[in-house]
Amino acid sequence: METTTLTLLAGAVVLLVIYYVKTYTYWQRRKIPTPAGSVPFLGHMWPVYTVTRNVTDHIETMYNQCRKHSMFGLYDMFTPELVIREPQLIKTVLQSNFSSFHENATKVSEKKDPLLALNPFFADGETWSTGRKRLTYAFSNAKLKTLFLGVMGVCKKQQAFLEKHLKTNDKYECELKHFFGRFTAESVANAGLGVEGYSYEENPPPNAFHTIGVNMFNSSLLSAFLTTIAFLKSNVTNFLGIPFLPKEMEMFFRHVVHENLGIRLKDPTARNDFFQLMIEMEKSENEKVNEDAVVAHTLSFFFDGFETSRLTLSFVTYQLARHPEIQEKLRNEIKSVLAENNGELTFEALKELKYMEQVISESQRHHSALVYLKKTCTEPCELTGSDGLSVQMKPGMEVIIPVTAVHHDPQYWSDPEVFDPDRFSEERKQNIERMSFLPFGEGPRMCVGMRMAMLMMKCCLASFFNNYKVELSPKTTVPLKWSKYHFMTEPRTGFWAHISKL
């Protein structure tokens, strides 16, 4: 009996060793370099899973370790994944060979997350194609012009909020992400749903849109771990039946849409908001409005518009506070454009804010809300770098595009640590290597809400810097250090600043 047990045990050990060697020599056998730091059975990503390091820092460190190569391999637990470093390889994956990489690697369960499953970021196939077409229509130039009115209404609320706080003090100290979160949440409520979001209330009700957004994206040790698993190993969370979207968030949006839809169907008066566009599209395809589809698109508007936009606005304002001469140059452009338009910020006037676009782009290069892109191979193909390294990709294999690391690479950006909006000027941006700047992704799956995000941010910044100036508070640690509890790039101590009237 003991002999049999020992034999079985020895056999199991041998099989485990064979499996381990086969798994963790995958890239070595294909002559693809790998960075140092792999841990048995956890691979290279163990610092992210154990919430001891932010994913931004970790991927960039591995990227820099392999700077002499066009690509490198890593092990994510038991899974070998390829990281590509060259713009021409990025172009192959995102654009020229899109048919082989048309799926994002992060998935959600249709059963557990029926609303998010319709979001163009998570969806595939016909569901993705249909959803993207609808959102592309909703964010066309003509439709954005109607949504602009709702966003400008939020700009007035923001100004009234600041005027109230500056009545008794010369300066208003605030954490920028929290401050701009009020703006993006209220924009989603007003321009998105045509409802009051209560984001600028001093004592907001539980259903205030800003409160909902903050609660959704606040992070603790447990939520950081689950979010990491959801993004890096979504097959695990789907297998365990863990939803990506909190149930209370789903129920909140279902309730808001159901209530609002009932009002709209009784009152045929057209409204200038995203919700109205979704209803019209549903009616054009079906006599009966598909309420679930409207909820899903409304949630996508919130999901995509709240967090990334408030984070980008915070980074832009942080950089302007650090560089007062750039802040003043931007303010002069804003005032000049307003003077040419009778003191009014119009939809057409936004297009004239070219230097603002440069400032936003340079801020996104420094601190991209999108840390990386992860794609799944769906058709066999070969990826070959300029150094001769080559990988035969098979269906199911995953490719990582390290967006932030590429944005900081001196091979593509001179003095990458310097904040220089002029590198995106008309004269100089022609020299930017294609596919080395990816704040919204690229190719057919490029962020469909990009134009809406830019409209919101430009309205907010123009209204804000026309009337106020910003200085950093001593509470902000410079240089910024990234929080390990947030999957996106977020500073540990926040973005604290002093706002004062001009």
N, C-alpha and C positions, 0 to 999 in steps of 0.2 A: 504493500500500500504506500509506504513511504517512498519507495523507488519510483512508483508511478507518479506520485505528486511532484517529486523532484524533477522527473523527466518533463512533465507538463510545464512546470515552472521554468525550467531551462529553455524549453521550446518557446515559451512566451517571451522570455528575455531576448532570445535570438531574433524572433520576429520583430520585436520592438526596436532592437538595434538596427536591423535591416531597414525597417521603415524610417527610422531616424536618419540614417546615412543617406538613403535614397531621397528623402525629403529635403534635407539641408545641404545636399551637394548639387541640387538642381541647377543653380546658376554656374557653379564651378564646372560642371560637366559640359556646359554650353559656352564656356570661356567668357562669361559676362561678369564684370567686377561687382563686388558687394561691399558695402561699408562695414566698418567694425561695429561690434556691440550687440550681435545677435545672441539671444539667450535661448537655451534648449526649450522647445515646446511653446515658447512665447514669441520667438523671432525678434525682429528689430523694433517692433512697435510697443514693447513692454513698458517703456516709460510713460506712454500715452494711456495705455490700458490701466496702469496703476495710479494714474492721475498724479504723477510726479513731475511731468513736464508738458508744456503746451505743444500741441501738434505742429504749430507754425515753426517754433524753434527747432523741433526735432527733425522735421523733414528738411529744413534748410541746412542743418548741421550735416546730415547724410549727403545732401546735394553737394556741399562744399568739399566733403571728403573725396568725392568722385569727380572733381572738377576737370580732370584730364580726359574724361570719357564722355561720349555722346549719350550714354545710357548706363544704368546700373540696375542690379536686381536686389530685392530685399525679401525677407520672409515675414509675413504677417501671420503669426502663429504657425499653422502648417501650410499656409498658402504662399507660393512664390509669386511676387508681383514685380512688374517692370516699371521703372521710373525713367522717363525720357527727358533729356536736358536740352536738346537742340530745337530751335524754331521750325526747321524743316521737318523734323519728326512730329512735332506738335501739329503742324499743318496737315500731315498725312493722316493723323488720328482724328482730328476735329473736322477736316474739310475734304481733302482730296480722296481719302478712302473711308468716308463717312459710313458707307454701307457695312463695313466690317466693325465699326465701333459706334453704332448709333444708340446703344443703350448706356445710360448712366449706371454705375455699379451699385449705388444705394437704392434699395427697393423698399417698398412698404407693402404690407399685407392688405389685399382688397377686402378681406373679411374684417380685419381689426381696424384698418384705416381707410374706409370706403371713400371718404372725402379727399384725403391726400392722394389716394391712388389715381385721381383724375387730374392732379397737378402736373403740368408739363415737365417739371423737373423729375418726378418719380415715374411718370407714365411711359409706356412704350407702344409701338405699333400704331394701330388706328386710333386708339385712345389719345395718344400723344399728338398725332397729326391733327385730329379734330379739335382738341383743346388749344393747340397752338394757333390754328387758323382763327379761332374765335377771339383769342386774346390779341392776335396781330390786328384783327379788325377793330377791336375795342381801343387799341392804342395807335390807331392811324392818326395822321395829322388832324383831320377834320374832327375826330372824336376827342382827341387831346384838348382841342380848343374849347370844348364844352366842359371837360374836367378841370381845366385851368381855373374856371370861375370858382369852383368849390375850394381849390387849393388857396386861391387868393383870399377867400373868406377866412381861412385858417391863419394866414399871415396877419390879418387884422386882430384875430384873437391873441396871437402871440405877442403882438405889440401892446395890446391892452394889458396883458398879463405882466409884461416888463414894466410898463408905466406905473402900474399899481405897486410893484416892488421897489421902484426907484423914487417913489414919492418922498419917502423919509430917509433914504440912504443914497449916497453918491454912487455906490457900487452894489451890485447884486451878485453874491457868490453862489455858484451852482455847479453841479456835476453835469457836464455837457451831454452825456448820453441820456441822462434822465430828462434834461431840458429839451433836447431835440426829439426824444421819444414822445413827448406831449404833441409835438408838431406832426410827426409821422402817424401817430395813432389817430389824431383828430382829422388828418387828411384822409385816412382810410375810412373813417366814419362819415365825414361830410362829402368828399368827392367820390368815395366808393359806394357807400350805402345811402347817402342822402339823409342821415340821421344825426342827432346830437351825440357826440362822443364823450362829453363831460371831462375831457382831458385837461382843461385849464381850471377846473374847479379846485378850490382849496380843500374842500371836504367832499371828494367825489363819491358817488354811489358805487356799490360793488360791481355794477356792470359798466363802469367807465372804461373806455377802450384802452387808455394808457395803463390802467391797472391790470387789465386782462393781458396786455402784451408783456408788461414787466413780469408778471407772475409766470407767464409761459417761458420766458427766456432767462429768468433768474436761475442761478446754478449753485448746486451744493455738491459735496463729494459724491453722493449717490447719483444725482441727476447727471453730473459730469461723466461718470462711468457709463451710465445707460445711454447717454447721447453719443459717447465715443463708440460704443458697441453698435448703436443704430447706424452710424455713418460708416464705420470701418467693417463691421460684420453684420450687416442687416439681415443676412440669412439666419443668424443666431436669434436675433430678437423676433423675427417672423416665426421661427420654429417654436420659440417659447411663448408666442402669442402676446408679446409685449407691444402695445400700440405706440407709435411715434408721437401721435397727438393725444394730449390728455383728454379724457372723456368729458370733463367739464367744459373744455374749450369747444369740443364738437357740439355739445348740447347748447352752449351759448349761441353759436352761429346758427344752428338750426332754428332756435327760438327767434332770433333777430330777423332772419330771412322770412320765416313763416309769417311773423307779425307784419313785417313790411310788405311782403308780397300780397297779403290780404288787402292792405290799404291801397296798393297800386292797382290791383285788378278791379277794385270798386271805383277808383278815381282815375279816369283815362288821361288826366293831365300829364304831359310829358315832363320828365325831370332831366336835369343835366348832370347825371352821375353814372358811374360804372354799373350799378345795379340795374338801372333802366336799360342800358345797352344789353345786358345779359337777358333780361326779360324779352326784349325785342327779338333777339336772336333765337331764343327758345320758341317764341310765337311764330317766327318765320319758318321754322322747321316742323313745328307740331302745333296743332290747335290748342292742346293742353300744355301748360308750362310744366316742365320737369323740375320740380322743386329741389330735388337732390343735386341736379346739375348746377342750378343757380347757387345753392349753398356752397358747392365745391369751388366754383369760380370766385365767389365772394371770399371764401377762406383763402384761396390762392392769392387774391389781391392783398389781404391782410398779411399772410405769411411771408410774401415776397416784399411787401412795401414797408413793413414796420421796422424789422430788426436791421437789415442791411443798410437801409437809408439813414436810420438814426446813427448807426455806427460810422458811416461815411461822412455825414455832416459833422460828427464829433471830431473825426480825424482832420477834416478840412479846417475847422475852427481852431483846433489845437495847433496846427501848423501856422495859421495866420496869427495866432497869439504869440507864437515863438518868433515870427518874422514880421514885425510891425511895418516894415517898409513895403512888403508884399501886400499886407492888409490895406495899407493906404493906397497902393496902386489899384487894387481891386475896387476900393471904395470910389476912387476917382472915375473908374470906368462906369460903375453903377450910376453915379450922379450924372455923368455925361449922357448916358443912354436915356435916363429919365428926363433930362432937360430937353432932349431931342423929341421926346414923346409927351410933351406938355405935363411933365411931372408924374406921369402915370406908367405903371409897369403893365404893359400889354403882352399878350401872347406873342405877337410879332417882335416886341422889344427884347424878349428873352433870347432870341436868336442872335442878337447883336452883342451879347455878353461873351465875347470870345476869350477874353483873358480869364474870366470866371471858369470857362471850360478847361483852360490850361491848368488852373489851380486845382480843380477837382481831379483832373487826370493825374497830375503829379502827386496829389495826396493818395489817390488810389494805387499809384505805383509804389509809394512808400509803404502804405498800409492797406493792402487789399482785404476787403471783407471776405473774398473768396480765396481761401488758403491754397486749395488744390482742386483739381478735377480728377475724377476716377471713372474710367470707362471700361466696359466689358467687351471683349472680342466676341463677335457673333459669327464671323466667317473667317476661315484660314487666310492668313496673309503673312508677309515678311516685312519686318521693320529693320532698316539698315541705316546706321549712322555714318557721318562723314569720316570717322576714324576706322571704318570697316567692321565695327561690331554689328552683329546681325542676330535677330531672334525670329524663329518661326512661331508666329502666334497661332494658338489654337482656340476654338470656341470655349468660352468660359474663363479664359485668362484675363487678368485685369491690368490696366495700364494707368499709372499715376502721372498727371501733369502738374508739377510743383509750381503753381502760379506765383506765389510770393517769392520763392527762391529765384525764379527767372527774372522777376521784377527788380531784384537786387544784384543781379549778376553783372560785374564790371565788364564782362565780355560783350554785353549788349548795351550797357548804360555807363557812360563816363561819369566818374565821381558819383556812384549810386547813392551814397549816404547824404549828398547835398540836396536840399529841397529847392528845385529850380523849375518853376512853371514854364520858363521860356523854352525848355527842351520840347514842349508841345506846341510851340508857335508854328505859324504857317511855313516859315522858312526852314525850321529845324526838324519838324515832325516827319518830313520826307525821308530823313536819315534813320528813323526808327525802324529796326528790323521787324518785318512782318512776323506776327505770332510771338513777339517777345513782350507784348502788352495785352493782358487778358482779364481786365477787371470784370467783364460781363461774360467771359467765355468767348467762343468764336465758332463759326460754322453754323449749320442748320439748327443746332441746339443752343445757340447763343441766347442769353437771357431775353425773353420776349417782353419783359417789363422794363427794359432799359430806358426807353424814351419817357415812360411815365416817371421812373425814378429820377431821371435828369430834370424833368419838369418840376417835380416836387422840390428837389434840392436847389435848383436855380431860383425858384420863387422864394424859398426860405432864406437863402443867403443874400439875395438882392434886397429883400425887405429888411432883413436884420442888419446888414452892414451899412445900409443907407442911413440908419438912425443910431447905431450903437458901435462901440469899439470893445474889443476883448483883450484881456491880459491874463496870463496864467496865474493861478493861485499857487502859493507855496505847497499846498496839499498835493499837487501833481508832481510825481517823481520823474525827473528827466535824466537820462533817456528812459523811455517807457520800458517796463518789464511786463511780460505777458502773463496773464492769469492762467493757471493750469486747470481751473475749474470751468473754463469756457472753451468750447470747441472753435469758435471764431476768435480772431485776434482782438483781445481786449486787455487793457492795462490793469495791473493788479490794484492800483490805488485810484483808478478812475481818471477822468479828464476834468479836473477842477479848474474853474476860471472865474474871473471877475468881469462882469458886464457893466458898462457905464454909458450914459448918454453922451453924444458928441457935443 
